[in-house]
């Protein structure tokens, strides 16, 4: 009742203002409508049953003479459409507000959507059959204006919510990327140790060439002699580089651009070189023992 009274009061004030500046026919209608507003605002509190019964008839008589059948239909249709749009706007605003609240995101860039005035107008229009037609027209206009406000505020809230979602997604992506980079750096550091390099070589030679433990024994002896499995090894005399002592070291770029910092890349190049040049690590180790190079 309080909401309906607020909306009716707003409508009656606007109707009275219109009546004050219109010509005689509408002035008469405004006066009659204002009188009927007084009845409407107090009905259910002090009005007698006889008065309540007479109100719709009086209203119908005035509005029918002033507006005619066709405008009456148009006004009724506009009220129905306005109520439908208004209820859709309130539902959309409530749904978005609930979603934003549940997300816990900061949307302070947008003001909360205030649907109270629109809901007041819609409640009034739901009882439009009991109102003077002039008040129906005014209430319809009020509801249309409030609907536009709610739609605009909802759009602003959606924009702020989307921006907050994008910011959260960017922060999450940055966090994941940082964790992945840290994990990759830790893995690389572990793989670049002597034990890590040996483990990588054993796995790689078995997967790619089918070589077993006997061949790894020869490879271990060969690269212990060449570099001690140190991916940073460098022979100042000839320029041989890395675990397999590639000469020049830039040859290992064919296995990966990170050949200078990644033991696995050096091992991949070294195993391929042995397979192409000697067939097996044991053959390469035999050549190294005989010639002091491979």
PASEBA-1860 file (N, C-alpha, C; in nm, 3 decimals):
! residues 294
1> XXXXXXXX> 0.083/-0.120/0.000/0.000/0.000/0.000/0.086/0.125/0.000 ~ 0.197/0.124/0.078/0.285/0.240/0.084/0.348/0.267/-0.052 ~ 0.393/0.160/-0.119/0.453/0.178/-0.251/0.350/0.235/-0.348 ~ 0.230/0.178/-0.345/0.126/0.227/-0.435/0.095/0.373/-0.407 ~ 0.088/0.412/-0.281/0.060/0.550/-0.244/0.169/0.643/-0.294 ~ 0.295/0.603/-0.279/0.404/0.688/-0.328/0.392/0.710/-0.478 ~ 0.369/0.605/-0.553/0.359/0.616/-0.698/0.239/0.699/-0.739 ~ 0.125/0.679/-0.671/0.006/0.759/-0.703/0.028/0.906/-0.672
9> XXXXXXXX> 0.097/0.934/-0.561/0.122/1.073/-0.526/0.208/1.141/-0.633 ~ 0.311/1.070/-0.679/0.395/1.125/-0.786/0.313/1.149/-0.912 ~ 0.228/1.051/-0.947/0.146/1.064/-1.067/0.045/1.177/-1.053 ~ -0.017/1.189/-0.936/-0.117/1.293/-0.917/-0.055/1.432/-0.920 ~ 0.066/1.445/-0.865/0.134/1.575/-0.869/0.165/1.615/-1.012 ~ 0.210/1.518/-1.092/0.240/1.549/-1.231/0.112/1.579/-1.308 ~ 0.006/1.504/-1.280/-0.122/1.528/-1.347/-0.175/1.667/-1.314 ~ -0.163/1.707/-1.188/-0.208/1.840/-1.146/-0.127/1.948/-1.215
17> XXXXXXXX> 0.004/1.925/-1.229/0.089/2.023/-1.296/0.050/2.037/-1.442 ~ 0.018/1.924/-1.506/-0.024/1.930/-1.646/-0.156/2.004/-1.660 ~ -0.249/1.972/-1.570/-0.380/2.035/-1.579/-0.372/2.185/-1.564 ~ -0.275/2.232/-1.487/-0.262/2.376/-1.461/-0.219/2.453/-1.584 ~ -0.153/2.386/-1.679/-0.101/2.458/-1.796/-0.173/2.420/-1.925 ~ -0.274/2.335/-1.921/-0.348/2.297/-2.042/-0.472/2.382/-2.058 ~ -0.537/2.369/-2.173/-0.656/2.449/-2.201/-0.778/2.392/-2.127 ~ -0.893/2.455/-2.146/-1.011/2.429/-2.066/-1.054/2.282/-2.062
25> XXXXXXXX> -1.064/2.209/-2.178/-1.112/2.070/-2.168/-1.026/1.987/-2.077 ~ -0.894/1.996/-2.091/-0.806/1.916/-2.006/-0.804/1.969/-1.863 ~ -0.829/2.099/-1.846/-0.835/2.154/-1.712/-0.950/2.091/-1.634 ~ -1.064/2.080/-1.704/-1.179/2.016/-1.641/-1.146/1.871/-1.607 ~ -1.081/1.803/-1.705/-1.045/1.663/-1.683/-0.946/1.650/-1.568 ~ -0.847/1.741/-1.563/-0.748/1.737/-1.457/-0.812/1.756/-1.320 ~ -0.910/1.848/-1.314/-0.978/1.872/-1.186/-1.053/1.748/-1.141 ~ -1.123/1.688/-1.239/-1.198/1.567/-1.204/-1.104/1.454/-1.165
33> XXXXXXXX> -0.995/1.443/-1.238/-0.898/1.336/-1.208/-0.837/1.356/-1.071 ~ -0.806/1.482/-1.037/-0.747/1.510/-0.907/-0.842/1.470/-0.795 ~ -0.971/1.496/-0.818/-1.071/1.457/-0.718/-1.075/1.306/-0.702 ~ -1.066/1.239/-0.817/-1.067/1.093/-0.812/-0.941/1.038/-0.747 ~ -0.830/1.109/-0.763/-0.706/1.067/-0.699/-0.722/1.067/-0.548 ~ -0.786/1.171/-0.500/-0.809/1.178/-0.356/-0.888/1.060/-0.307 ~ -0.986/1.020/-0.387/-1.065/0.903/-0.350/-0.978/0.779/-0.353 ~ -0.896/0.766/-0.459/-0.813/0.646/-0.476/-0.712/0.631/-0.363
41> XXXXXXXX> -0.651/0.743/-0.323/-0.548/0.737/-0.220/-0.605/0.701/-0.084 ~ -0.733/0.724/-0.064/-0.790/0.697/0.068/-0.879/0.574/0.068 ~ -0.900/0.513/-0.049/-0.988/0.397/-0.054/-0.929/0.284/0.028 ~ -1.012/0.211/0.097/-0.963/0.105/0.184/-0.935/0.154/0.325 ~ -0.936/0.291/0.344/-0.908/0.346/0.476/-1.035/0.410/0.533 ~ -1.099/0.504/0.454/-1.216/0.575/0.507/-1.335/0.567/0.413 ~ -1.316/0.522/0.284/-1.426/0.529/0.187/-1.535/0.429/0.222 ~ -1.661/0.470/0.199/-1.774/0.381/0.221/-1.793/0.294/0.099
49> XXXXXXXX> -1.853/0.177/0.109/-1.876/0.090/-0.005/-1.947/0.160/-0.119 ~ -2.043/0.249/-0.088/-2.117/0.317/-0.194/-2.024/0.405/-0.275 ~ -1.934/0.476/-0.207/-1.839/0.563/-0.277/-1.746/0.482/-0.364 ~ -1.697/0.369/-0.313/-1.608/0.282/-0.390/-1.676/0.230/-0.513 ~ -1.806/0.209/-0.505/-1.880/0.158/-0.619/-1.898/0.264/-0.724 ~ -1.913/0.389/-0.682/-1.939/0.497/-0.776/-1.814/0.541/-0.849 ~ -1.695/0.521/-0.788/-1.571/0.575/-0.846/-1.543/0.526/-0.988 ~ -1.543/0.393/-1.017/-1.514/0.349/-1.152/-1.612/0.404/-1.254
57> XXXXXXXX> -1.741/0.416/-1.216/-1.841/0.468/-1.308/-1.812/0.614/-1.340 ~ -1.779/0.693/-1.237/-1.748/0.834/-1.261/-1.625/0.849/-1.347 ~ -1.524/0.771/-1.314/-1.400/0.777/-1.392/-1.426/0.740/-1.536 ~ -1.502/0.632/-1.558/-1.529/0.587/-1.693/-1.606/0.691/-1.772 ~ -1.702/0.757/-1.705/-1.781/0.857/-1.775/-1.695/0.974/-1.821 ~ -1.608/1.023/-1.733/-1.522/1.137/-1.768/-1.425/1.101/-1.879 ~ -1.356/0.990/-1.861/-1.251/0.954/-1.957/-1.309/0.915/-2.091 ~ -1.427/0.851/-2.092/-1.487/0.812/-2.219/-1.525/0.934/-2.300
65> XXXXXXXX> -1.583/1.037/-2.235/-1.621/1.158/-2.306/-1.499/1.234/-2.354 ~ -1.390/1.236/-2.275/-1.274/1.319/-2.308/-1.183/1.254/-2.411 ~ -1.171/1.122/-2.407/-1.070/1.056/-2.490/-1.128/0.983/-2.610 ~ -1.244/0.921/-2.596/-1.299/0.842/-2.704/-1.249/0.699/-2.697 ~ -1.311/0.609/-2.773/-1.281/0.467/-2.764/-1.141/0.433/-2.813 ~ -1.102/0.490/-2.928/-0.971/0.453/-2.986/-0.855/0.497/-2.897 ~ -0.850/0.622/-2.848/-0.741/0.659/-2.755/-0.741/0.575/-2.628 ~ -0.858/0.537/-2.580/-0.864/0.453/-2.461/-0.792/0.320/-2.484
73> XXXXXXXX> -0.816/0.263/-2.601/-0.750/0.136/-2.635/-0.599/0.155/-2.645 ~ -0.560/0.265/-2.709/-0.416/0.292/-2.725/-0.349/0.310/-2.589 ~ -0.412/0.384/-2.499/-0.355/0.408/-2.366/-0.345/0.276/-2.289 ~ -0.448/0.193/-2.301/-0.444/0.064/-2.233/-0.332/-0.023/-2.287 ~ -0.315/-0.024/-2.420/-0.208/-0.104/-2.481/-0.070/-0.054/-2.437 ~ -0.053/0.077/-2.433/0.075/0.133/-2.390/0.105/0.095/-2.245 ~ 0.003/0.095/-2.162/0.024/0.057/-2.022/0.068/-0.089/-2.012 ~ 0.003/-0.175/-2.090/0.039/-0.317/-2.087/0.183/-0.338/-2.133
81> XXXXXXXX> 0.222/-0.272/-2.243/0.358/-0.285/-2.294/0.460/-0.229/-2.196 ~ 0.426/-0.118/-2.134/0.518/-0.056/-2.038/0.538/-0.146/-1.917 ~ 0.431/-0.206/-1.870/0.443/-0.298/-1.756/0.531/-0.417/-1.793 ~ 0.511/-0.470/-1.912/0.591/-0.585/-1.955/0.740/-0.549/-1.963 ~ 0.770/-0.436/-2.026/0.910/-0.392/-2.036/0.970/-0.363/-1.898 ~ 0.888/-0.301/-1.813/0.937/-0.267/-1.680/0.969/-0.391/-1.598 ~ 0.882/-0.490/-1.605/0.906/-0.613/-1.529/1.030/-0.686/-1.583 ~ 1.048/-0.685/-1.715/1.169/-0.745/-1.774/1.295/-0.673/-1.724
89> XXXXXXXX> 1.287/-0.540/-1.717/1.402/-0.461/-1.672/1.435/-0.491/-1.526 ~ 1.333/-0.502/-1.443/1.354/-0.533/-1.301/1.414/-0.673/-1.286 ~ 1.361/-0.768/-1.362/1.412/-0.905/-1.354/1.558/-0.912/-1.396 ~ 1.592/-0.841/-1.504/1.731/-0.841/-1.551/1.823/-0.775/-1.449 ~ 1.777/-0.666/-1.391/1.858/-0.596/-1.291/1.879/-0.683/-1.167 ~ 1.772/-0.748/-1.122/1.784/-0.834/-1.003/1.877/-0.952/-1.029 ~ 1.866/-1.013/-1.147/1.950/-1.129/-1.180/2.097/-1.090/-1.185 ~ 2.125/-0.976/-1.250/2.264/-0.931/-1.260/2.319/-0.893/-1.123
97> XXXXXXXX> 2.239/-0.824/-1.044/2.282/-0.784/-0.910/2.316/-0.907/-0.825 ~ 2.233/-1.011/-0.835/2.259/-1.133/-0.759/2.387/-1.201/-0.807 ~ 2.407/-1.202/-0.938/2.528/-1.265/-0.993/2.654/-1.189/-0.950 ~ 2.647/-1.058/-0.956/2.762/-0.976/-0.915/2.791/-0.997/-0.767 ~ 2.686/-0.998/-0.686/2.704/-1.017/-0.542/2.769/-1.152/-0.512 ~ 2.724/-1.256/-0.583/2.780/-1.390/-0.560/2.926/-1.400/-0.605 ~ 2.962/-1.321/-0.705/3.099/-1.328/-0.758/3.202/-1.269/-0.663 ~ 3.160/-1.173/-0.580/3.253/-1.108/-0.489/3.347/-1.011/-0.557
105> XXXXXXXX> 3.323/-0.979/-0.683/3.411/-0.889/-0.757/3.381/-0.744/-0.721 ~ 3.482/-0.659/-0.738/3.468/-0.516/-0.709/3.407/-0.447/-0.830 ~ 3.283/-0.399/-0.815/3.216/-0.327/-0.924/3.180/-0.186/-0.878 ~ 3.265/-0.130/-0.794/3.237/0.003/-0.739/3.237/0.111/-0.846 ~ 3.285/0.078/-0.967/3.282/0.176/-1.076/3.139/0.206/-1.119 ~ 3.044/0.119/-1.085/2.904/0.140/-1.120/2.819/0.148/-0.994 ~ 2.718/0.235/-0.998/2.627/0.247/-0.884/2.531/0.128/-0.882 ~ 2.483/0.089/-0.764/2.382/-0.019/-0.758/2.257/0.021/-0.836
113> XXXXXXXX> 2.190/-0.079/-0.893/2.068/-0.052/-0.970/1.951/-0.036/-0.872 ~ 1.887/0.081/-0.878/1.773/0.110/-0.789/1.644/0.086/-0.866 ~ 1.575/-0.022/-0.834/1.450/-0.056/-0.904/1.326/-0.017/-0.825 ~ 1.344/0.044/-0.707/1.230/0.072/-0.621/1.126/0.164/-0.685 ~ 1.166/0.280/-0.743/1.064/0.366/-0.806/0.990/0.295/-0.918 ~ 1.062/0.217/-0.999/0.996/0.144/-1.109/0.899/0.041/-1.055 ~ 0.939/-0.031/-0.951/0.849/-0.132/-0.894/0.724/-0.066/-0.835 ~ 0.740/0.053/-0.777/0.623/0.127/-0.727/0.526/0.157/-0.841
121> XXXXXXXX> 0.582/0.206/-0.954/0.498/0.241/-1.069/0.431/0.117/-1.127 ~ 0.501/0.009/-1.133/0.444/-0.114/-1.187/0.331/-0.167/-1.099 ~ 0.350/-0.154/-0.967/0.244/-0.198/-0.876/0.119/-0.113/-0.897 ~ 0.140/0.017/-0.919/0.026/0.105/-0.944/-0.044/0.065/-1.073 ~ 0.034/0.041/-1.179/-0.026/0.006/-1.308/-0.092/-0.130/-1.306 ~ -0.050/-0.218/-1.217/-0.118/-0.346/-1.204/-0.263/-0.329/-1.162 ~ -0.292/-0.216/-1.093/-0.429/-0.186/-1.049/-0.490/-0.074/-1.133 ~ -0.449/-0.063/-1.258/-0.491/0.050/-1.341/-0.641/0.054/-1.368
129> XXXXXXXX> -0.707/-0.060/-1.355/-0.852/-0.062/-1.381/-0.929/0.023/-1.279 ~ -0.868/0.051/-1.165/-0.935/0.129/-1.060/-0.896/0.276/-1.063 ~ -0.807/0.314/-1.159/-0.755/0.450/-1.160/-0.819/0.535/-1.269 ~ -0.826/0.668/-1.247/-0.865/0.759/-1.354/-0.766/0.745/-1.471 ~ -0.816/0.762/-1.592/-0.733/0.737/-1.710/-0.614/0.833/-1.716 ~ -0.634/0.957/-1.671/-0.523/1.051/-1.674/-0.408/1.000/-1.585 ~ -0.442/0.942/-1.472/-0.338/0.888/-1.385/-0.273/0.765/-1.446 ~ -0.350/0.686/-1.520/-0.292/0.572/-1.590/-0.188/0.621/-1.691
137> XXXXXXXX> -0.224/0.726/-1.764/-0.132/0.782/-1.863/-0.005/0.833/-1.797 ~ -0.021/0.907/-1.689/0.096/0.963/-1.619/0.180/0.851/-1.558 ~ 0.115/0.754/-1.494/0.189/0.644/-1.434/0.263/0.562/-1.539 ~ 0.202/0.549/-1.656/0.268/0.478/-1.766/0.395/0.552/-1.809 ~ 0.385/0.683/-1.821/0.501/0.763/-1.858/0.610/0.754/-1.751 ~ 0.566/0.763/-1.624/0.664/0.750/-1.515/0.736/0.616/-1.521 ~ 0.659/0.510/-1.543/0.718/0.376/-1.549/0.814/0.363/-1.667 ~ 0.780/0.426/-1.781/0.868/0.421/-1.897/1.001/0.490/-1.868
145> XXXXXXXX> 0.993/0.605/-1.801/1.114/0.678/-1.765/1.199/0.597/-1.667 ~ 1.134/0.541/-1.566/1.207/0.461/-1.467/1.265/0.334/-1.530 ~ 1.194/0.278/-1.629/1.247/0.160/-1.700/1.377/0.196/-1.771 ~ 1.378/0.311/-1.838/1.500/0.354/-1.906/1.615/0.372/-1.808 ~ 1.585/0.427/-1.690/1.688/0.444/-1.588/1.744/0.309/-1.543 ~ 1.653/0.215/-1.517/1.696/0.083/-1.471/1.778/0.013/-1.578 ~ 1.734/0.024/-1.703/1.809/-0.038/-1.813/1.949/0.022/-1.824 ~ 1.957/0.156/-1.814/2.086/0.223/-1.822/2.176/0.184/-1.704
153> XXXXXXXX> 2.121/0.180/-1.585/2.200/0.143/-1.467/2.244/-0.003/-1.475 ~ 2.158/-0.088/-1.528/2.194/-0.229/-1.544/2.307/-0.244/-1.645 ~ 2.300/-0.166/-1.754/2.407/-0.171/-1.855/2.539/-0.124/-1.796 ~ 2.535/-0.020/-1.715/2.657/0.029/-1.651/2.713/-0.074/-1.554 ~ 2.624/-0.140/-1.480/2.668/-0.245/-1.387/2.729/-0.361/-1.464 ~ 2.667/-0.398/-1.576/2.720/-0.508/-1.658/2.859/-0.472/-1.711 ~ 2.876/-0.348/-1.752/3.006/-0.305/-1.803/3.113/-0.313/-1.694 ~ 3.078/-0.266/-1.575/3.173/-0.273/-1.464/3.202/-0.418/-1.425
161> XXXXXXXX> 3.099/-0.501/-1.429/3.114/-0.642/-1.394/3.204/-0.713/-1.496 ~ 3.181/-0.685/-1.625/3.264/-0.744/-1.729/3.410/-0.702/-1.713 ~ 3.431/-0.574/-1.685/3.568/-0.525/-1.664/3.633/-0.595/-1.545 ~ 3.556/-0.615/-1.438/3.609/-0.683/-1.320/3.641/-0.829/-1.351 ~ 3.555/-0.893/-1.431/3.581/-1.032/-1.471/3.708/-1.042/-1.555 ~ 3.724/-0.947/-1.649/3.842/-0.948/-1.735/3.969/-0.924/-1.654 ~ 3.960/-0.834/-1.557/4.075/-0.808/-1.472/4.112/-0.931/-1.390 ~ 4.010/-0.998/-1.336/4.035/-1.119/-1.259/4.097/-1.227/-1.347
169> XXXXXXXX> 4.045/-1.240/-1.470/4.099/-1.341/-1.563/4.244/-1.310/-1.598 ~ 4.274/-1.181/-1.619/4.411/-1.142/-1.651/4.505/-1.171/-1.534 ~ 4.458/-1.140/-1.414/4.539/-1.167/-1.295/4.561/-1.317/-1.277 ~ 4.456/-1.395/-1.303/4.469/-1.540/-1.290/4.565/-1.596/-1.396 ~ 4.554/-1.542/-1.518/4.644/-1.587/-1.625/4.789/-1.552/-1.591 ~ 4.810/-1.433/-1.536/4.945/-1.393/-1.498/4.999/-1.481/-1.386 ~ 4.910/-1.516/-1.292/4.953/-1.603/-1.182/4.992/-1.741/-1.234 ~ 4.908/-1.796/-1.323/4.936/-1.928/-1.379/5.064/-1.925/-1.460
177> XXXXXXXX> 5.081/-1.818/-1.540/5.201/-1.807/-1.622/5.326/-1.799/-1.534 ~ 5.315/-1.723/-1.424/5.429/-1.712/-1.333/5.462/-1.847/-1.269 ~ 5.358/-1.919/-1.231/5.380/-2.051/-1.171/5.442/-2.148/-1.272 ~ 5.392/-2.142/-1.396/5.447/-2.229/-1.500/5.591/-2.193/-1.530 ~ 5.620/-2.064/-1.533/5.757/-2.021/-1.559/5.850/-2.066/-1.446 ~ 5.801/-2.053/-1.323/5.882/-2.096/-1.209/5.905/-2.247/-1.213 ~ 5.798/-2.322/-1.249/5.812/-2.467/-1.257/5.909/-2.507/-1.368 ~ 5.898/-2.436/-1.482/5.988/-2.466/-1.594/6.132/-2.434/-1.558
185> XXXXXXXX> 6.152/-2.322/-1.488/6.287/-2.285/-1.447/6.344/-2.387/-1.350 ~ 6.260/-2.433/-1.257/6.306/-2.534/-1.161/6.339/-2.665/-1.231 ~ 6.254/-2.703/-1.329/6.279/-2.826/-1.403/6.406/-2.816/-1.485 ~ 6.426/-2.698/-1.546/6.547/-2.678/-1.627/6.671/-2.683/-1.539 ~ 6.663/-2.619/-1.422/6.777/-2.620/-1.331/6.811/-2.762/-1.288 ~ 6.707/-2.843/-1.263/6.730/-2.981/-1.223/6.788/-3.063/-1.337 ~ 6.736/-3.038/-1.460/6.784/-3.112/-1.576/6.927/-3.073/-1.613 ~ 6.968/-2.956/-1.576/7.103/-2.908/-1.612/7.211/-2.955/-1.514
193> XXXXXXXX> 7.171/-3.021/-1.408/7.273/-3.080/-1.320/7.330/-3.205/-1.387 ~ 7.443/-3.253/-1.335/7.504/-3.374/-1.392/7.408/-3.492/-1.385 ~ 7.348/-3.513/-1.269/7.255/-3.625/-1.254/7.132/-3.606/-1.343 ~ 7.085/-3.482/-1.350/6.968/-3.455/-1.435/6.999/-3.478/-1.581 ~ 7.116/-3.436/-1.625/7.156/-3.456/-1.765/7.168/-3.605/-1.798 ~ 7.224/-3.681/-1.706/7.238/-3.825/-1.729/7.101/-3.893/-1.738 ~ 7.010/-3.854/-1.650/6.875/-3.911/-1.652/6.805/-3.876/-1.783 ~ 6.823/-3.752/-1.829/6.763/-3.710/-1.955/6.820/-3.792/-2.071
201> XXXXXXXX> 6.951/-3.814/-2.071/7.016/-3.890/-2.179/6.966/-4.035/-2.182 ~ 6.955/-4.096/-2.065/6.907/-4.234/-2.061/6.766/-4.247/-2.118 ~ 6.679/-4.154/-2.079/6.541/-4.158/-2.127/6.535/-4.130/-2.277 ~ 6.608/-4.030/-2.321/6.603/-3.991/-2.461/6.661/-4.098/-2.554 ~ 6.773/-4.160/-2.515/6.834/-4.261/-2.601/6.749/-4.387/-2.611 ~ 6.676/-4.417/-2.503/6.586/-4.533/-2.507/6.464/-4.504/-2.593 ~ 6.408/-4.384/-2.578/6.287/-4.349/-2.652/6.314/-4.331/-2.801 ~ 6.423/-4.266/-2.836/6.447/-4.229/-2.975/6.528/-4.332/-3.054
209> XXXXXXXX> 6.616/-4.405/-2.984/6.707/-4.494/-3.057/6.701/-4.639/-3.009 ~ 6.630/-4.663/-2.902/6.620/-4.799/-2.852/6.747/-4.851/-2.786 ~ 6.832/-4.762/-2.742/6.957/-4.802/-2.678/6.933/-4.828/-2.529 ~ 6.995/-4.934/-2.478/6.976/-4.971/-2.339/7.091/-4.933/-2.250 ~ 7.100/-5.002/-2.137/7.200/-4.968/-2.036/7.342/-4.986/-2.081 ~ 7.370/-5.085/-2.166/7.508/-5.104/-2.213/7.554/-4.985/-2.295 ~ 7.466/-4.933/-2.377/7.503/-4.817/-2.459/7.517/-4.692/-2.372 ~ 7.433/-4.682/-2.269/7.449/-4.566/-2.181/7.582/-4.572/-2.108
217> XXXXXXXX> 7.626/-4.689/-2.072/7.756/-4.702/-2.006/7.866/-4.643/-2.093 ~ 7.862/-4.673/-2.224/7.962/-4.618/-2.317/7.945/-4.467/-2.330 ~ 7.819/-4.422/-2.339/7.793/-4.278/-2.352/7.842/-4.204/-2.228 ~ 7.818/-4.264/-2.111/7.861/-4.203/-1.986/8.013/-4.185/-1.984 ~ 8.083/-4.287/-2.027/8.230/-4.280/-2.032/8.274/-4.173/-2.131 ~ 8.207/-4.168/-2.246/8.245/-4.073/-2.351/8.227/-3.929/-2.305 ~ 8.112/-3.899/-2.252/8.084/-3.758/-2.216/8.145/-3.720/-2.082 ~ 8.176/-3.817/-1.998/8.257/-3.786/-1.881/8.393/-3.734/-1.926
225> XXXXXXXX> 8.449/-3.801/-2.024/8.578/-3.760/-2.078/8.571/-3.625/-2.148 ~ 8.467/-3.602/-2.225/8.457/-3.481/-2.307/8.426/-3.357/-2.223 ~ 8.328/-3.368/-2.131/8.280/-3.247/-2.063/8.246/-3.266/-1.917 ~ 8.251/-3.390/-1.868/8.204/-3.415/-1.732/8.055/-3.389/-1.718 ~ 7.979/-3.396/-1.830/7.834/-3.372/-1.832/7.799/-3.228/-1.790 ~ 7.890/-3.137/-1.816/7.868/-2.997/-1.783/7.819/-2.923/-1.907 ~ 7.695/-2.875/-1.903/7.639/-2.809/-2.021/7.709/-2.676/-2.052 ~ 7.785/-2.624/-1.957/7.857/-2.499/-1.979/8.003/-2.522/-2.021
233> XXXXXXXX> 8.042/-2.648/-2.037/8.182/-2.679/-2.071/8.222/-2.611/-2.202 ~ 8.343/-2.558/-2.203/8.392/-2.490/-2.324/8.543/-2.512/-2.335 ~ 8.586/-2.556/-2.449/8.728/-2.580/-2.475/8.788/-2.456/-2.541 ~ 8.865/-2.385/-2.462/8.921/-2.260/-2.513/9.016/-2.281/-2.630 ~ 9.078/-2.397/-2.638/9.173/-2.422/-2.747/9.104/-2.434/-2.883 ~ 8.996/-2.513/-2.888/8.932/-2.533/-3.019/8.792/-2.476/-3.029 ~ 8.730/-2.444/-2.915/8.595/-2.388/-2.917/8.485/-2.491/-2.903 ~ 8.522/-2.618/-2.876/8.419/-2.720/-2.855/8.334/-2.681/-2.734
241> XXXXXXXX> 8.203/-2.707/-2.744/8.109/-2.651/-2.645/8.011/-2.756/-2.595 ~ 7.976/-2.744/-2.469/7.867/-2.820/-2.411/7.899/-2.964/-2.379 ~ 7.794/-3.037/-2.338/7.811/-3.176/-2.297/7.872/-3.262/-2.407 ~ 7.826/-3.252/-2.533/7.885/-3.337/-2.637/8.009/-3.275/-2.701 ~ 8.045/-3.155/-2.657/8.160/-3.082/-2.713/8.147/-3.065/-2.864 ~ 8.035/-3.004/-2.902/8.012/-2.974/-3.043/8.110/-2.868/-3.089 ~ 8.155/-2.881/-3.212/8.253/-2.787/-3.266/8.209/-2.742/-3.405 ~ 8.168/-2.618/-3.421/8.147/-2.518/-3.315/8.017/-2.545/-3.239
249> XXXXXXXX> 8.004/-2.479/-3.127/7.886/-2.501/-3.044/7.756/-2.464/-3.114 ~ 7.762/-2.370/-3.208/7.641/-2.323/-3.276/7.573/-2.432/-3.358 ~ 7.645/-2.543/-3.385/7.582/-2.654/-3.454/7.459/-2.704/-3.379 ~ 7.464/-2.695/-3.248/7.355/-2.748/-3.166/7.226/-2.669/-3.180 ~ 7.231/-2.555/-3.247/7.110/-2.477/-3.271/7.009/-2.555/-3.353 ~ 7.057/-2.657/-3.429/6.964/-2.738/-3.508/6.872/-2.820/-3.420 ~ 6.910/-2.839/-3.293/6.826/-2.912/-3.198/6.739/-2.820/-3.113 ~ 6.768/-2.691/-3.114/6.689/-2.596/-3.036/6.761/-2.466/-3.015
257> XXXXXXXX> 6.685/-2.358/-3.013/6.745/-2.225/-2.997/6.807/-2.206/-2.859 ~ 6.768/-2.288/-2.763/6.820/-2.275/-2.627/6.941/-2.364/-2.602 ~ 7.016/-2.396/-2.705/7.128/-2.490/-2.693/7.234/-2.444/-2.594 ~ 7.245/-2.314/-2.570/7.347/-2.264/-2.479/7.308/-2.280/-2.332 ~ 7.179/-2.295/-2.305/7.133/-2.296/-2.166/7.059/-2.423/-2.126 ~ 7.035/-2.514/-2.218/6.953/-2.631/-2.190/7.030/-2.759/-2.220 ~ 7.058/-2.834/-2.115/7.132/-2.959/-2.131/7.057/-3.058/-2.220 ~ 6.924/-3.060/-2.212/6.846/-3.154/-2.292/6.863/-3.127/-2.441
265> XXXXXXXX> 6.873/-3.000/-2.479/6.894/-2.966/-2.620/7.030/-3.015/-2.667 ~ 7.131/-2.995/-2.584/7.265/-3.041/-2.618/7.269/-3.194/-2.630 ~ 7.200/-3.263/-2.538/7.197/-3.409/-2.542/7.127/-3.458/-2.668 ~ 7.015/-3.394/-2.702/6.943/-3.434/-2.824/7.033/-3.422/-2.946 ~ 7.106/-3.312/-2.956/7.198/-3.295/-3.070/7.310/-3.399/-3.065 ~ 7.367/-3.421/-2.946/7.479/-3.514/-2.933/7.441/-3.657/-2.968 ~ 7.324/-3.702/-2.926/7.280/-3.838/-2.957/7.257/-3.856/-3.107 ~ 7.200/-3.754/-3.171/7.179/-3.762/-3.316/7.313/-3.765/-3.389
273> XXXXXXXX> 7.406/-3.685/-3.342/7.540/-3.685/-3.404/7.604/-3.823/-3.393 ~ 7.595/-3.886/-3.276/7.654/-4.019/-3.255/7.585/-4.122/-3.345 ~ 7.451/-4.115/-3.350/7.377/-4.211/-3.433/7.414/-4.196/-3.580 ~ 7.427/-4.072/-3.628/7.459/-4.049/-3.770/7.603/-4.085/-3.802 ~ 7.696/-4.052/-3.709/7.838/-4.068/-3.739/7.893/-4.206/-3.702 ~ 7.839/-4.266/-3.595/7.899/-4.390/-3.544/7.799/-4.505/-3.527 ~ 7.672/-4.475/-3.530/7.572/-4.580/-3.516/7.528/-4.600/-3.374 ~ 7.627/-4.610/-3.280/7.593/-4.632/-3.139/7.693/-4.557/-3.050
281> XXXXXXXX> 7.659/-4.532/-2.926/7.753/-4.469/-2.833/7.878/-4.555/-2.809 ~ 7.862/-4.688/-2.808/7.979/-4.771/-2.786/8.079/-4.761/-2.901 ~ 8.029/-4.748/-3.023/8.118/-4.728/-3.138/8.188/-4.593/-3.127 ~ 8.116/-4.490/-3.084/8.175/-4.359/-3.066/8.280/-4.362/-2.956 ~ 8.250/-4.434/-2.847/8.344/-4.445/-2.737/8.470/-4.521/-2.781 ~ 8.456/-4.624/-2.860/8.571/-4.696/-2.912/8.658/-4.606/-2.998 ~ 8.596/-4.525/-3.083/8.673/-4.432/-3.168/8.745/-4.330/-3.082 ~ 8.681/-4.282/-2.978/8.742/-4.184/-2.890/8.863/-4.243/-2.819
289> XXXXXX> 8.851/-4.367/-2.776/8.964/-4.431/-2.709/9.083/-4.449/-2.803 ~ 9.053/-4.477/-2.929/9.161/-4.502/-3.027/9.220/-4.372/-3.077 ~ 9.136/-4.268/-3.100/9.184/-4.147/-3.167/9.188/-4.025/-3.073 ~ 9.133/-4.037/-2.954/9.126/-3.929/-2.856/9.029/-3.817/-2.899 ~ 8.942/-3.848/-2.992/8.835/-3.756/-3.032/8.723/-3.838/-3.095 ~ 8.612/-3.782/-3.114/8.503/-3.854/-3.181/8.423/-3.760/-3.268
END
